[in-house]
């Protein structure tokens, strides 16, 4: 009797487990797997409203001939080339300084540097737009200290608009990377730093010869996540520059949005551009992992 009751209890427990598993599988299929498959279906169709016409790889051929898409993609890579290294280097330096045991006010500085990444995307972009306009505080400050004679048209100049976006991105996300580096630094044994100091290493040598190699997994992680975020960049350019002037700050994600909701809606072509971004992000991530493993 006891064996039978144990068997029944075990079967009942197995059934309960399978209920939870099936529930999660159904939810994943509905909200994850189905959208992925449907986006592939959309990319093979010319879909405007409820009208859907099968075009095969026509959207992909159109993408390769779309100068605006390649312009937007080049803008993404421009932001990537400048913004990601700046965020990584500044984040490392700030984390190294904040890891100093005798530094006063470390909690305040950690909070102040991390706070930008938890602020609203729209609100901080609007704030930057106010600061960098012709009569904003940035131009007033630069003219007051004599760096420039005339106000810089930050938001309407092709060059300075890109600079403004890069500054905004670094302001928001450098503190995010810094927290990861700070956590990694706190896991580094003090014995290695003391041994390097006994061997005569100065602060510069300890940072590059001892700290950086041990932070390599964290650096790779933040580099990949920053790369993904930059390729998917949308909010900052929409709220700061609107993609202008003359598409000089237009990003691929904003172009996808425009094809879906601003221009004559074509969800099929938008799905095609989205899959192009997925492939680009996957390739860049694999390359970064290969390089880091090789090193």
C-alpha positions in Angstrom: 0.0 0.0 0.0 2.8 2.4 0.9 4.6 1.6 -2.4 1.3 2.3 -4.4 0.7 5.6 -2.5 4.3 6.7 -3.2 3.9 5.8 -6.9 0.7 7.8 -7.1 2.3 10.7 -5.4 5.3 10.6 -7.7 3.0 10.4 -10.8 1.0 13.4 -9.5 4.2 15.4 -8.9 5.4 14.5 -12.4 2.1 15.7 -13.8 2.4 19.0 -11.9 5.9 19.5 -13.3 4.8 18.8 -16.8 1.9 21.3 -16.4 4.4 24.0 -15.6 6.7 23.0 -18.4 3.9 22.9 -21.0 2.6 26.3 -19.8 6.0 27.9 -20.3 6.5 26.2 -23.7 3.1 27.4 -24.9 3.9 31.0 -23.7 7.3 30.9 -25.3 5.8 29.6 -28.6 3.1 32.2 -28.7 5.2 35.2 -27.7 8.6 34.3 -29.0 8.6 31.5 -31.6 5.5 32.6 -33.5 6.7 36.2 -33.9 10.1 35.0 -35.2 8.5 32.7 -37.7 5.9 35.3 -38.7 8.6 37.9 -39.3 10.4 35.5 -41.7 7.0 35.1 -43.5 6.6 38.8 -43.6 10.1 39.4 -45.1 9.1 37.3 -48.1 5.9 39.3 -48.7 5.1 42.8 -49.8 2.6 43.6 -47.0 0.7 47.0 -46.9 -2.2 47.0 -44.5 -4.1 43.7 -44.9 -2.9 43.2 -48.5 -0.1 40.7 -48.7 1.7 39.8 -52.0 4.4 37.1 -52.1 7.6 38.5 -53.5 10.1 35.9 -52.5 13.6 37.4 -52.0 12.4 40.7 -53.7 12.6 42.6 -50.4 16.2 41.4 -49.8 17.1 42.5 -53.4 15.5 45.8 -52.7 17.5 46.1 -49.4 20.8 45.7 -51.2 19.8 48.5 -53.6 18.5 50.8 -50.9 21.0 53.7 -50.5 19.1 55.1 -47.5 19.4 51.8 -45.6 23.2 51.6 -46.3 23.5 55.2 -45.2 21.6 54.4 -42.0 23.8 51.4 -41.4 27.0 53.5 -41.9 25.7 55.9 -39.3 25.2 53.0 -36.9 28.8 51.9 -37.4 30.1 55.5 -37.0 28.4 55.7 -33.6 29.8 52.2 -32.8 33.4 53.0 -33.7 33.5 56.1 -31.5 31.0 55.5 -28.8 31.8 51.9 -27.7 35.6 52.4 -27.1 34.9 55.6 -25.2 32.4 53.9 -23.0 34.6 51.0 -22.3 37.7 53.1 -21.5 35.9 55.6 -19.4 34.0 52.9 -17.6 37.2 51.1 -16.7 38.9 54.2 -15.5 36.0 55.3 -13.3 35.6 51.8 -11.9 39.4 51.6 -11.1 39.2 55.0 -9.3 36.1 54.1 -7.4 37.7 50.9 -6.3 40.3 52.9 -4.3 39.7 52.0 -0.7 40.6 55.4 0.8 38.4 57.4 -1.7 35.8 59.5 0.2 32.3 59.7 -1.1 32.5 56.5 -3.1 28.8 55.7 -2.6 27.8 59.1 -3.8 30.0 58.9 -7.0 28.7 55.4 -7.8 25.1 56.6 -7.5 25.8 59.8 -9.5 27.6 57.9 -12.3 25.0 55.1 -12.5 21.9 57.3 -12.3 21.9 58.4 -16.0 21.2 54.8 -17.2 18.0 54.5 -15.1 16.6 57.9 -16.2 13.8 58.0 -18.8 15.2 57.8 -22.4 12.8 60.4 -23.7 13.3 62.8 -20.8 17.1 62.8 -21.0 17.0 63.1 -24.8 14.7 66.2 -24.5 17.1 67.6 -21.9 20.1 67.2 -24.1 18.2 68.7 -27.0 17.5 71.8 -24.8 21.2 72.0 -23.7 22.6 71.6 -27.2 20.3 74.0 -29.1 21.7 77.3 -30.5 20.8 79.3 -27.4 21.4 76.4 -24.9 23.7 76.2 -22.0 26.4 74.3 -23.9 26.9 77.1 -26.4 26.6 79.8 -23.7 29.3 78.1 -21.6 31.7 77.6 -24.6 31.4 81.2 -25.6 31.7 82.5 -22.0 35.1 80.7 -21.5 36.3 81.7 -25.0 36.5 78.3 -26.7 34.2 79.4 -29.6 33.2 82.8 -30.9 29.9 81.9 -32.4 27.3 79.3 -31.2 27.7 75.8 -32.7 24.6 74.4 -34.5 24.9 71.1 -32.7 21.6 69.6 -33.9 21.5 70.8 -37.5 25.1 70.3 -38.6 25.9 66.8 -40.0 29.2 66.5 -38.1 28.1 68.1 -34.8 24.8 66.2 -34.8 26.7 62.9 -34.7 28.9 64.3 -31.9 25.9 65.2 -29.9 24.4 61.8 -30.2 27.7 60.2 -29.2 28.0 62.5 -26.2 24.4 61.6 -25.1 25.1 57.9 -25.5 28.3 58.0 -23.5 26.6 60.1 -20.7 23.9 57.6 -20.4 25.6 54.2 -20.7 29.2 54.7 -19.4 28.0 54.3 -15.8 26.2 51.1 -16.7 29.4 49.5 -17.9 31.3 50.9 -14.9 29.1 48.9 -12.5 30.1 45.7 -14.3 33.8 46.6 -14.1 33.5 47.6 -10.5 32.0 44.3 -9.6 34.8 42.5 -11.5 37.4 44.6 -9.7 36.0 43.6 -6.4 36.5 40.0 -7.3 40.2 40.5 -8.1 42.4 39.3 -5.2 44.4 42.0 -3.5 47.3 39.5 -3.4 47.9 39.9 -7.2 48.0 43.7 -6.9 50.3 43.6 -3.8 52.6 41.1 -5.6 52.8 43.5 -8.6 53.5 46.4 -6.3 56.3 44.4 -4.6 57.8 43.7 -8.0 57.9 47.5 -8.6 54.9 48.0 -10.8 53.4 51.5 -10.8 49.7 52.3 -11.0 49.7 52.4 -14.8 51.4 49.0 -15.0 49.1 47.4 -12.4 46.1 48.7 -14.3 47.2 47.3 -17.8 49.2 44.3 -16.8 47.2 42.9 -13.8 43.7 44.4 -13.7 42.8 44.4 -17.4 43.7 40.7 -18.1 41.5 39.6 -15.2 38.6 41.8 -16.3 38.7 40.3 -19.8 35.4 38.3 -19.6 33.6 41.4 -18.2 35.1 43.7 -20.9 34.0 41.2 -23.7 30.5 41.1 -22.2 30.1 44.9 -22.0 31.6 45.3 -25.5 29.2 42.9 -27.0 26.2 44.4 -25.2 27.2 47.9 -26.2 27.7 46.8 -29.8 24.2 45.3 -29.8 22.7 48.4 -28.3 24.4 50.7 -30.8 23.3 48.7 -33.8 19.7 48.8 -32.4 20.0 52.6 -31.6 16.7 54.3 -31.9 15.5 56.5 -29.0 18.3 59.0 -28.9 18.4 59.9 -32.6 14.6 60.1 -32.8 14.3 62.5 -29.9 17.5 64.5 -30.5 17.8 64.9 -34.2 14.9 63.0 -35.7 17.5 61.3 -38.0 18.6 64.6 -39.5 20.0 66.6 -40.9 19.6 65.0 -44.3 19.6 61.4 -42.8 23.1 62.1 -41.3 22.1 60.6 -38.0 19.4 58.2 -39.3 19.9 54.7 -37.9 18.7 51.4 -39.2 16.2 50.9 -36.4 14.7 54.3 -37.1 14.4 53.4 -40.8 12.6 50.2 -39.9 10.2 52.2 -37.8 9.7 54.7 -40.6 8.9 52.0 -43.1 6.4 50.5 -40.7 4.6 53.6 -39.4 5.8 56.9 -41.1 6.2 56.2 -44.8 3.7 54.1 -46.8 3.5 51.1 -44.4 5.3 48.1 -45.7 5.8 45.6 -42.9 7.3 43.0 -45.2 10.3 45.3 -46.0 10.6 46.3 -42.4 10.8 42.7 -41.4 13.6 42.2 -44.0 15.6 45.1 -42.6 15.1 43.7 -39.1 16.5 40.3 -40.1 19.5 42.1 -41.7 20.2 43.7 -38.3 19.9 40.4 -36.6 22.5 38.8 -38.9 24.8 41.8 -38.5 24.6 41.7 -34.7 25.2 37.9 -34.7 28.3 38.3 -37.0 29.8 41.1 -34.9 29.2 39.2 -31.7 30.9 36.1 -33.1 33.8 38.1 -34.3 34.3 39.7 -30.9 34.1 36.4 -29.1 36.6 34.8 -31.6 39.1 37.7 -31.2 38.8 37.6 -27.4 39.3 33.8 -27.3 42.3 34.1 -29.6 43.9 36.7 -27.4 
